[in-house]
Amino acid sequence: MSGLSPERRQEIMALEPRLLESAIRMTRDANEAKALVGETLAAARASPLAASDEVGVEVWVFRLLRQHFHSLERDRHHRRAVSAFVTDQTYARKRSQLALAASAETRATDV
């Protein structure tokens, strides 16, 4: 733990309902939003910045939420791109195999 005062910890935790509302709007999925808020609150409590009085807690925690969300979206986009690439490669390989089989079949019937 980063040595948070009970007041600062309470201030961060009091943001949970509003964070959840924002996360639901971002993700459009209640379960995913709850997980996102949980990760955000854990990161906020663990950060040394949370103990600093120089940081506006509300703005900072909502920024963490957005950063976590965008990170998840980047990961999803990457996984979809990789999956599409693998699917394309598999399709191309199958098409090539079918073409070779058809070619061999044609040669066999020509003889």
C-alpha positions as CSV (number, residue, x, y, z in Angstrom):
1,M,0.0,0.0,0.0
2,S,1.2,3.5,-0.7
3,G,0.6,5.0,2.7
4,L,-2.8,6.6,2.0
5,S,-4.5,8.4,4.7
6,P,-7.9,7.1,5.6
7,E,-9.4,10.3,4.3
8,R,-7.7,10.1,0.9
9,R,-8.7,6.4,0.6
10,Q,-12.3,7.3,1.4
11,E,-12.2,10.1,-1.1
12,I,-11.1,7.7,-3.8
13,M,-13.6,5.0,-2.9
14,A,-16.4,7.6,-2.8
15,L,-15.9,8.0,-6.6
16,E,-16.9,4.4,-7.3
17,P,-20.6,5.0,-8.2
18,R,-19.7,7.8,-10.6
19,L,-16.8,5.8,-12.0
20,L,-19.2,2.8,-12.6
21,E,-21.6,5.1,-14.4
22,S,-18.9,6.4,-16.7
23,A,-17.4,2.9,-17.2
24,I,-20.9,1.5,-18.2
25,R,-21.2,4.3,-20.8
26,M,-17.8,3.5,-22.2
27,T,-18.0,-0.3,-22.3
28,R,-21.7,-0.7,-22.7
29,D,-21.4,-3.8,-20.5
30,A,-22.0,-3.8,-16.8
31,N,-19.7,-6.7,-15.9
32,E,-16.9,-5.3,-18.0
33,A,-17.5,-1.9,-16.4
34,K,-17.3,-3.3,-12.9
35,A,-14.0,-5.0,-13.7
36,L,-12.7,-1.8,-15.2
37,V,-13.6,0.2,-12.1
38,G,-12.0,-2.4,-9.9
39,E,-8.8,-2.2,-11.8
40,T,-8.9,1.6,-11.7
41,L,-9.5,1.8,-8.0
42,A,-6.8,-0.7,-7.3
43,A,-4.3,1.3,-9.4
44,A,-5.4,4.6,-7.8
45,R,-4.9,3.2,-4.3
46,A,-1.5,1.7,-5.1
47,S,-0.1,4.8,-6.8
48,P,2.2,7.1,-4.9
49,L,0.3,10.0,-6.5
50,A,-2.8,9.1,-4.6
51,A,-1.1,10.3,-1.4
52,S,-0.1,13.6,-2.9
53,D,-2.1,16.7,-2.0
54,E,-1.0,18.3,-5.3
55,V,-3.2,16.0,-7.3
56,G,-6.9,16.6,-7.9
57,V,-8.1,13.2,-6.9
58,E,-11.3,13.2,-8.9
59,V,-9.8,14.3,-12.1
60,W,-6.8,12.0,-11.7
61,V,-9.0,8.9,-10.9
62,F,-11.3,9.5,-13.9
63,R,-8.2,10.0,-16.1
64,L,-7.0,6.6,-14.8
65,L,-10.3,5.1,-15.8
66,R,-10.1,6.4,-19.3
67,Q,-6.5,5.2,-19.6
68,H,-7.4,1.7,-18.5
69,F,-10.4,1.7,-20.9
70,H,-8.2,2.8,-23.9
71,S,-5.6,0.2,-23.0
72,L,-8.3,-2.5,-23.0
73,E,-9.6,-1.3,-26.4
74,R,-6.0,-1.3,-27.9
75,D,-5.6,-4.9,-26.6
76,R,-8.9,-5.9,-28.1
77,H,-8.1,-4.2,-31.4
78,H,-4.7,-6.0,-31.6
79,R,-6.3,-9.4,-30.8
80,R,-8.9,-8.9,-33.5
81,A,-6.2,-7.9,-36.0
82,V,-4.1,-10.9,-35.1
83,S,-7.2,-13.2,-35.3
84,A,-8.2,-11.7,-38.7
85,F,-4.6,-12.3,-40.0
86,V,-4.6,-15.9,-38.8
87,T,-8.0,-16.5,-40.3
88,D,-6.8,-15.0,-43.6
89,Q,-3.7,-17.1,-43.6
90,T,-5.7,-20.3,-42.8
91,Y,-8.1,-19.5,-45.6
92,A,-5.3,-18.8,-48.1
93,R,-3.6,-22.1,-47.1
94,K,-6.9,-24.1,-47.5
95,R,-7.5,-22.4,-50.9
96,S,-4.0,-23.3,-52.0
97,Q,-4.5,-26.9,-50.9
98,L,-7.8,-27.2,-52.7
99,A,-6.3,-25.8,-55.9
100,L,-3.4,-28.3,-55.7
101,A,-5.8,-31.1,-55.1
102,A,-8.0,-30.0,-58.1
103,S,-4.9,-29.7,-60.2
104,A,-3.7,-33.2,-59.3
105,E,-7.2,-34.5,-60.0
106,T,-7.3,-32.9,-63.4
107,R,-3.9,-34.3,-64.3
108,A,-5.0,-37.8,-63.1
109,T,-8.1,-37.7,-65.3
110,D,-6.1,-36.4,-68.3
111,V,-3.9,-39.4,-68.3
